[in-house]
Amino acid sequence: MASLLQGTLFEMSAQAPPPSKDYYQLLVTNSLVIWRCWRISLRSESRNAHPSEQKNTHQDFLDDVNLQVHVSVIFGNGVLKYVCGLCQQQFDYLERLPKDLLLNVILCLELEDIARLSQTSRAFKKIVLLSLQICNSDELWEHIVLRYCDTITSEMQALAFDVGWKEIFFTNKLQLQKKIHRRRQKVEDDATDVPDQDHALQT
């Protein structure tokens, strides 16, 4: 698990609330909290000013109430709480798993458990997008269809390319046959609409 905590743990940038136009960056590594500020001003003395940078250890950040207030004002209380949790070694390892590894974990679950994982992840703001993305990914649903369906025809694969494997899985056999038939008819119609090249050259 230690390998998941290398490099940057968290990074966010934002502009200060009006009327200020200053720009801030918050960076958290496995040992430091780095706070950067770019002063934006029309005054000539500020035009060549370099951005300021403040580096704190995790414990120093937890003890620096003034800096925490700045983080809360610029990025919100939610971000402040999350960063304080990182500084207290409260890591969400699920969020840091590589996508391919997380997909392999999900593939070991039953279908009902995958649905529950998708619903449960809504409570975790940091992993909701990733988990929903994976739970709805075409790659995952292709594996599910291959697991639960006895026969996968070339026409089913072609239809899945158009509508996605999740749609294939939740479509009953009768509706699936209708969709395949409509797609086959469309392909045939498109083929007849293309003029014969030899005939076109002769005319």
Buried (B, 14 or more C-beta within 10 A) or exposed (E): EEEBBEEEBBEBEEEBEEEBEBBBBBBBBBEBBBBBBBBEEEEEEEEEEEEEEBBBEBEBBBEBEEBBEBBBBBBEEEBBEBBBEBBEEEBBEBBBBEEEEBBEEBBEEEEEEBEEBBEEBEEEEBBBEBBBEBBEBBEBBBBBBEEEEEEBEEBBEEBBEEEBBBBBBEBEEEEBEEBBEEBEEEEEEEEEEEEEEEEEEEE
